[in-house]
């Protein structure tokens, strides 16, 4: 782009950013998102679907333009319908120069010709056509750090750490062109790389947010601050939380968090993003989706995508079953009645709670200590003394806790509760326990978290053996 054109474009984006307001708290534009409940997120990238060394490519490697032309949007949309996706989030680009649709602004600034970086096929429009006929809304993945890995486009846009205002204006002008083209065909963005640690602040977040809503002010956006220990809000400029997590675990207390729609994104694979296989059972993921949605949250599920538009078959079957359970909307009454800990999230921790422990034998998962069954156990590996933690999600006045142990039990134990996971209160303790179910009744105490600490045995050849939790129950 020549100097005059670039200056005009930058001033236009700056003017837009100056009048950009914050996202509306408790934004009704997220109502459809909340109702959708769960959607599918896919990585479609040159380094995956167009790299013959990757499974995603089906062994084929061509020009990026040819790769995009070959993508079967009808096959992909039919699969999204089959699994019951409430929406789709599809990547436009990530790190490299490769874009899935034409963009004149990108070509002018980067110096690339059409087809060299931006595909000549408008895959976004074709995705919308195929998905919309099946009633599935389309959202897009964007980044805040641009084509930083490309030796030509990166310097042309001014990619750097920390990001500069000039770079953000240039990069925002690219997504603005897309927004003005697609209007209501694109209903949302999930934007990666908007990290405060690379220099994003309220001003630059606002510039990008305004561009993301170009052509459709009702478009909902989330700006990624990075992976946090739990889902957190970030900025007044977003409508929903990005919620990037490395597993489906965190649970919303209610729909809104600091005025933003609560949302989580993680992957199905036991390995990482966009990889094959399933880290969850159908029942486990289905229960999670149902409970998150019951509380007002939304779940985006990353799945493996192949070059031709098909998905990993095992993940399709898992998605179908889990989303069907969400849509059925049948609550599971607690076992026993009134048990607040039933099917709540749980962890295997070190005795002091400083770190998570591995699952003993790879089968005694933490969820098995709150599944309503006495023939399954939660059991940690790697450390003799350990702590079992349950998150009730809601803060309630607890007055009774019962723990039933498996074949292994603590001879010295302590039960603590906390409202915030930071300040803990001991409500029961015992030395010389014989392994029978342990029940503690105490004055009503406001609590969300419960910890059962097995202090002894603290090594082999001691009475009790390592603690195994068959069931933890909690009552008001």
N, C-alpha and C positions, 0 to 999 in steps of 0.2 A: 504494500500500500504506500502511495507517495505521501509526502509530509502533510499536504493540505487536507487530503482525505482522512489521514490518520488523526490529525488534530481535530477535525470536525466530528469524527466518530467518537473520539475520547471525550470531547466536550458534551456531546449528546448523552453519553452514558453517565457522565458526571452529573449533568443536570437532573437526570432521572434519579440518581442516587441521593441527591440533596433533598428531594421531596419524598423519598421513600419513607413510609411510616413503618412502625413495628407490626409484626403479625398480630392479628386479633386474638386476645386470650380466649380460651374455650371456643375456638373458631368453629362456627357451624359448617364451614366448608369441609371440615373433616368428618362430618356425619356419615357420608357415604363410606368413608374409609373404615370407620368404626363398625358400620353394618357389615362390610365385606369380611371383616374378622381375620382373614388370613390370605396371603398371596404368595406367589412364587417369584423368586429373584434369580436371575441367571447372569453369568459372566460370558460375554461373547467378545473374544479378543483375538487379535492376530497371533499372539503368542500361544493361544490354546487351540482354537478351531482351525488355524492355518499353519500349524506347526506339526509336521509329520511325526515328530518324536512324542507328541502328546496324544493320549487316547481320544481326546475330544475331536481330533482332526480326521479320524477314521483313516489315518495313514496317507492323507492327501495334503499337498502344499502347492499353492498357486500364488498369483498376485492377490493382494488384499481385495482389489476390485472384483476379481473373479470369485473369490471366496464369498463375498457378500451377495453377489448375483445368484449363487447356488443355494443360499439359505431358503428352506421351504417354510414360509410363514403359515401356510395352511396346515401342514403337519404339526408345527409347533402349537398353533392355536387350538387344534383338535385335542392335543395332549393336555393343554391347560384346561380345556373344558372337561376332559375326562377326569382329571384330578380334582376338579371343583375349585380352581383358583378364583379368589375374589378379585384379583388384579394381578398384573405382571409388572415387575421392575426389570428393565432391560438396559444393559450397558451401551452407552454411545461410544465411549473410549476409556482408556486408562493408561496414563504414563507415556505411551508412544504416540506417534502421529496419526494412527489409524482411526478414522471416524466411520460410522455406519451410514452416513447420509451426506449429500452435497452440502457445502457451506462456502459461499463466496467470500465472506469475511475472513474465514480461516485461510482460504487459498491466497487472498491478497496479502495478509500479514505474514504468512509463513513462506510464501514464494513457491509453494507446490502447485502443480497443475491439477485440474479435476481428475480424480481417479488415482493419483499418486499417494494421497493421504486420505482425502474424503472420497468415499465410494460414490460412483456415479449413480448407482441405484439408491433411491430413498427408502431404505429399509424401515425407517420409522413409519412412514406413510403406509407401507405394505403391511407392517405389523398391526397398525391400527385397523386397516381394512379387514384383516383376518380375525383379529380379536373382537372387534366391535360387533361383527355379525353374530358372535357367540355371547355378546353381552359382558365382555371382560374389559375393564378399563386398563389403559396403558400408562405406566409411569416410566421414567427414565433415570438411569444412573449417570451422574456427571461428576467431575472432579474440580477441586479448587486449585490444584497445583499444575494443571495444564499438561502439555506434551513435554514434560521436563526431561525425559530420557532421549528425546530425538535431537541429534546434533544440529539440525537445521531449524526446525520449528521451535525448539526450546529457546535458543537465543533470540529468535525473531519476536517471540512474545515477551521475552524478558524473564523467563522462569528463573527463580532464584530463591534462596532461603537466607533471610526472611523475604516473604513476598513483598513487592512494592505496590503502591497504589496504581502506578502506571500499568504494571502487569495485570492487575485485577481488572482494570477498565478494559484493556484489550481482550482479555480472556472472556469477560462478561459479554462483550459485544458479539462473540461467537454464539453463545447460548441464547442471546437475545434474538439473533436472526432465526434460530430454530423456533423459539417461542412464538415469534410473530407469524411464522409459517404454519405451525401446527395448531395454534389456538387451543380450542377445547378438545382436540384430539389427544393431547397429552395432559393428563390430569394431575401429575405430580412429579417431583424430582427428589431423589435421594442423592445427596452431594457429598462425596468423599473429599478428604484432603483439605478441610476448612479449619485446620488445627490452629489453636492459639500459639502453639510452640513453633510454628513456621511463620508467624507474624500476623495472622488474621485478627482484626479487632473490630469494634462496632462499626467503624466507617467502611472498611472493606467488606465485611459481612453484608452490610446494607447495600453496597454497590452490586454485589453478586445476587443478593436476594431480589432486588428490583428487576434485574435482567432475567432471572429465572421465571418471574411471573409475567414477562412480556407476552402480550397476546391473550392472556387468560388470567385475570386477577384472582380468580377462584382456585387457581392451581396451588396445590399444597406442597410445601418444601420442608426438607430437613437438612441441616448442615452439620457434618460430622466433626466432632471434637476429638475423636479417638476412642479407643476401647477403655471403658471405665469399669470399675468393679461391679457396677450395676447400672441400670438405665437411668440417665440423668438428662435434665434439660440443658440447653446451651445458651441460646440467644433469643432476644425479642424478635428477631427477624425470621424465625422458623415457626411452622404450624404444628409439627409433630416431631418426636424425638427420633434421631437416627437409630439409637439403641444397639449399636454394633457390639455383639458379644461372641465369645468363643464357644458357647453352648446355650441351649434353651434351659434357663434356670430361673432367672429373675422374674418376679411376679408383681404386677401393679396393685397398689392399695385401692386405687380407683382409676377412672378414665384419665383424669387430668393430672399432670405433674407441672407445677408452676405455670398453669394455664395452657400447656401444650398437650396434644393428644399423645398418650403413652403408646410406644411402639418399640418392638424389639426385632432385630435381624440377626440370624445366625445360620449355620449350615447343617445339612443332614449328614454329611460324611463324617466318619470317625477321624478323619485326617485333617482336612482344612476346606477352604472355600473351593467350590466348583469341582470337587473330586467325587469319585464313585463310592457307593456303599452307604450303609445306614448305621448311625450311632444310637438309634432309638428303636424301641419296639412300637408296634402300631398303637397298643394301649397307652404306652407312656406318652407318646407325642400327642395322641388324641386327647388324653386327659389334660395335658398342658395347654393345648389350644383352647379347649373348652373353658378351663378355669381362667385363663388370661382374658378371653372374650367376655366371660361372665362378669368380670370385674371392670370391663370397659376398654381393655387393651387390644392391640392389633399385632399380629405376628407375620413377619416376612421370612420365608424359608428358602435358603439358597440350595439349588439343585444343579447337578451336572448336565451340561448341554453339549450335544454333539454338533458337528459341522452341518449336518443335513436338517437340523431342527428337531431331532429326537432327543429324548432324555434317557438317563440311566433307568433301566426297567425296575430294578429293586426300589429305587426312589419313587418311581411312579406309583407302585403298589402301596408304599408307605404313605405317600401324600394322599392317595385316594381314601385310604382307611381313616387317617387322622382327620382330614378335613370333613369327611362324612360324619365323624363323631361330633365335630364342632357344629355342623349344620343340624344334626339331630337334636342337639340341645337338651339332652336328658341328663339331669344332675344325678350324681351318685350320693345317696345318703350316707352319712358317716357311720363307720363301724368301730366300736359300738355307738349307738345313738348319742349325740352330744359331744363326741370326740373331736376337738378342734384341730388335732394334729393329723387327722386322717388325710392321706395323699398330699400333704404339704411338702414343700421343698426341704431337703435335708442334706447334710454334709458329714463326711468323715474327716475329723480334724486331729491335729496333734493335741496333746494334753493341754497345752497353753492356748490353743486356738489360733496359733500364728500361721499355720499353713495346712493345706489339705493333704490327706493321705491317699494312697492308692487303694483300690478295691481289692480286698483279700480274695485271691483265687480268680479274680476277674469276673466273679459271678455274684458276690454278696454286696450289691449296690446299696447306697444309702436309702433309696426309696423303699427298699424292702423292710425297713424298720417302721414304716407308717402306712403299710398297704392293707391293713385290716386282717392280716393272716399271721397265725402263730407258727406256721411251718416254713416261713422264710426268715432270713436274718440279714441285717446290715452288719458288716464286719470290715474293719480297716486292716491294711497290711503295712508292714514295715516298721511299726513301733508298738511295743507292748502296751504301755498306758496310752490311752487315746480318748477323744471326746466326740460324742455324737450330738450334732446340732440340728434343730428343727426350727424353721421359720414359719410362724403362723400367719404371716403377712399382715393380719390385722392386730392392732394393739388392744388387748382385752384384759379384764380383771381375772387373772388366773387364781384358782384356789386349790386345785388338785392335779397331781401328775402321777401317772402309773407307768412303770417300766417292767416289761416282761423280757427275760433274757433267754438266750439259746443255751447250748451246752456249755459255753464259756460265760463266766460272769465275774464282775468285780467283787473283790472282798472288801475293798475300801472305795467308796464312791461319794460323789458330791453332785447335787443338782443345782444349777444356777439359772436365773431368768434375767432378761433384759428388755427394756422398751426400745433401745436404739442400737443394740449390738456393741456398745462401747462400755457402758456402766453396767456391771453385773451384780446381782444379789443372790447370795446362797440361801435357798429355801429348804434344803434338806441335805443331810450327810449321814454316812454310816460307816463304821469300821467293824469288820468281822461279819460281813454279809454272807449269807449261805446260799445265794443263788435263786431264792424264791422271788416271785414278782414283788417289786418294791413300790410301795405307794406312799406318797407324801401329801398331806393336807396342811394348808397354811393360810394365813390371813390373805384376803384378796390382794393381789399384787399386779399392777399394770405391766404387761409383758407382751412382747412379740416373739422373742427368741428364747429357746430352751436349750440348755446344754446338760448332758449327762456325762460326767467326767469319771472315767475309770482310772483311779490313782494306783491301785494295786489289783492284781499282780503287775509288777513292773519288770518281769523277766521270766524265763522258763522255770519249770519244776516248782511252781508255787500253787497253792490252792486257788481254785476258780478258773484258771486259764484265761486267755485273752477274752475281753468282753465281746459278746455277740448280742445285738439288740434285735429281739424278735418283734417287739412292738412297743412304741411309745404312745401314750395317750395323754391328752390334756383337756381339762374341764374348767369351766367357770366356777 
